[in-house]
Amino acid sequence: MSAKPDPRPAPGTLLCRLDELADPGSRAFAWGEFGNEFRMFVVRKGALVRAYVNECPHARHPLDWNLGQVFDPSRELLVCASHGAKFRPEDGVCVEGPCLGKSLMPVEIDVGDKTVRLATPMRRRLEHLLVESDSRVSDRTALTLRLARPMDAQTTFAWQSDPSTRLHMRNPEKPNWEEHRAWFALLLADPRRALLIAEYGNTPVGSIRLDPQVLAGAGAAFEVSIVTAPSHRNKGIGGTILRLTRELVPDVVLVAFVKPENAASLKIFAVNGYVPADKDGHLVNWPGSGH
């Protein structure tokens, strides 16, 4: 059985004119056919313009019943018409209802003076950069970055299974192989996410993952997660990976989560321009602040 085509339109697709969005207001968009659809919506509130996948994290229903209107009567929050979950428009976080604390999935958009367009997903952007650009190669080391391939599943599983690696992750429980293989396949298939493998020559020594996030006050951002091969720790690899990643994507906001007790990682991120975003271990690196 052949795979279904990706219903997402091409990057750069015009969604709407900015003046076609009420303030506050929203518009919904859909492509594909039943069983193979991509649905999203764009919201506007003053200078704020955001886009999200049109799927509530509670029961996976679309938020709207009425022609793309997702604001509640107060025009302050977004609301799911099915079960009443409410979300902040600036970051998509649920603040009331059955999926409290969960978030809508952001969609990357380019907002100009007059138009709103789909932006290039991160993986596709990096595919182009890693072919066309030498910025992935450090001036001082031979470390390079490349996009992960299916063959990297075993290597990354070994790294993530190391007890000292799990110690500093959000979920300290060691995954089993089947869980990791399924997660890895979904990761490689998602154009919004990217996993880069760091290598010395042809030897993998670490990785960095970029996952789309929404940061209040900044809009689209990407959370970075670094893993260094246990056999190559304390060699400056983590810092070099952060620097090369910033060189590849100099214009996006990068965020990270580091446990307060992980002093070594906190130092690496600080040297590379990451500053505290809150008291819970989240860090942020603004464009132009990397070292």
Secondary structure, 3 states (H helix, E strand, C coil): CCCCCCCCCCCCCEEEEHHHCCCCEEEEEEEEECCEEEEEEEEEECCEEEEEECCCCCCCCCCCCCCCCCECCCCCCEECCCCCCEECCCCCEEEECCCCCCECCECCEEECCCEEEECCCHHHHHHHHHHHCCCCCCCCCCEEEEECCHHHHHHHHHHHHCHHHHCCCCCCCCCCHHHHHHHHHHHHHCCCCEEEEEEECCEEEEEEEEEEEEECCCEEEEEEEEEECHHHCCCCHHHHHHHHHHHHCCCCEEEEECCCCCHHHHHHHHHCCCEECCCCCEEEECCCCCC
